[in-house]
Amino acid sequence: MKIEVRVPLFAEGATKIKIRQWLAEVGDQIKAGDNLVEAMTDKISINIEAPKSGILIEKLVEEDDTVLVDQVIAILSDEKEN
């Protein structure tokens, strides 16, 4: 099963955020709650966490990309498929 990693609503009224750094690589085993991405606006910095455990199989955005709230930025594969 594929698991989508989405940009969370991180502040009221916020619509976009810039990807600063990936903290995981494709192929890494990820646990629910692990930090995958560090992102920032001109005012705040946040970490985007894995919603569930699995293996990071695809990054859909690059560092320095600006992404929207609720945008899918990565795909995890459920461990049961591997």
Number of C-alpha atoms within 10 A of each C-alpha: 11 14 19 17 22 19 22 17 13 16 9 6 7 11 14 18 21 18 23 19 15 17 12 15 14 13 13 12 16 23 15 11 12 17 17 20 21 17 22 18 14 7 5 10 15 16 20 22 19 23 17 17 17 24 22 23 18 15 16 11 15 14 13 13 11 15 19 16 15 13 15 17 19 20 20 25 21 17 13 7 9 8
